[in-house]
Amino acid sequence: MGSIVLLDMPDTGFVRLPTILRVFPVSRSSWWAGVKSKRYPQPVKLGPRITAWRASDIRELIEATK
């Protein structure tokens, strides 16, 4: 994955699943299976129906899989 992909990611804050799937090419169901098995970062609940991930955790995941 090139650095151009990381341009879609903010440096800090939170990102939602559609943004993650744009920069980390797995299916939605594979992503959730990886979260459940702790292969991927754990989400943060921002509200009753809002789930996000720390941008720093996703950047670390992308760097680790290069």
N, C-alpha and C positions, 0 to 999 in steps of 0.2 A: 504494500500500500504506500503510495507516494505521499509526499508532504502536501500535495495539492488537496488530498482528501481531508487532511486535518484543518484546512482553511474553513471548512463547514462547521468546525467545532469551536465553541467559545473557549477562552483560556480558563475562565472561572465560572462558577454558577452551576446551573442544572440543565440537563438536556432530556428531552422526551424521546420515546422509543422511535418515532419516525426518523428523527435526526440520526440516532445511533445506527439504524439499519441502512441509512444512506452511506455511512462511512465504514461500517463493519458488515460485510456482505453475508449475512445469514438470514434464514427465514424467521418470521415472528415466533413461530412455535419452537424452533431450535434455540432462539434467544431465551425464551422463558424456561425451556428445559435446562439450559446452561445456568441460568440464575438459580433455579431450584437445586441443581447439583453443586452450586458454588463455584462453577468454572468461570462464570461472568460475575461482575460486581453486583452487589445487592442494591435494590432500589430504595428510594426515599419517598415516603408518602407526603405530598405537599397539601393534600386535601382528601376528602372522602373518595373522589374519583380521579385524582391527579397523582400519577406515579412518574417519577423522574430519577435520573442518575446524576451523580456528581460528574461534571465534565472532566475533572482531574482523574477520576477513576477510569473513565472511558479512554482518555488519552494514554494512561498507563497500560491498559489492555491492548490498545493498538500498537504501542511501542514494543510490548512484550511478544506480540505475535509476528513481528517483522522478521 
